[in-house]
């Protein structure tokens, strides 16, 4: 897969994700990732933080409203490609 990214978690462990999309909302960018090997299909949403164009960091999103809005934008964009389960 060309769209697999490797991130390092807080414990120093490498975790692999399939990159699904980049969503812009309210001046921020959010990556939509699917853990490689995930059977439940639950995505991870992280905010992209760019350090003057040199280093990218991915920050957890704590605000539930932001998560739901970004996920709704993702679902709307990809509704013809993915079968989303009803919440």
Residue pairs with C-beta under 8 A, 6 or more apart in sequence:
1 18
3 18
3 19
3 20
4 16
4 17
4 18
4 19
4 36
5 16
5 17
5 18
5 19
5 33
6 14
6 15
6 16
6 17
7 14
7 15
7 16
7 17
7 58
8 14
8 15
9 15
15 35
16 35
16 36
16 37
17 33
17 34
17 35
17 36
17 44
18 33
18 34
18 35
18 36
19 31
19 32
19 33
20 32
20 33
20 34
20 43
20 74
20 78
21 31
21 32
21 74
21 77
21 78
22 29
22 30
22 31
22 32
22 48
23 29
23 30
23 31
23 32
23 70
23 73
23 74
23 77
24 30
25 66
25 69
25 70
25 73
28 47
28 48
29 47
29 48
30 45
30 46
30 47
30 48
30 61
30 70
31 45
31 46
31 48
31 58
32 43
32 44
32 45
32 70
32 71
32 74
33 43
33 44
33 45
33 46
34 41
34 43
34 44
35 42
35 44
41 85
43 71
43 74
45 61
45 67
45 70
45 71
45 74
46 58
46 59
46 60
46 61
47 58
47 59
47 60
47 61
48 56
48 57
48 58
48 59
49 56
49 57
49 58
49 59
50 56
50 57
51 57
61 67
61 70
75 82
75 84
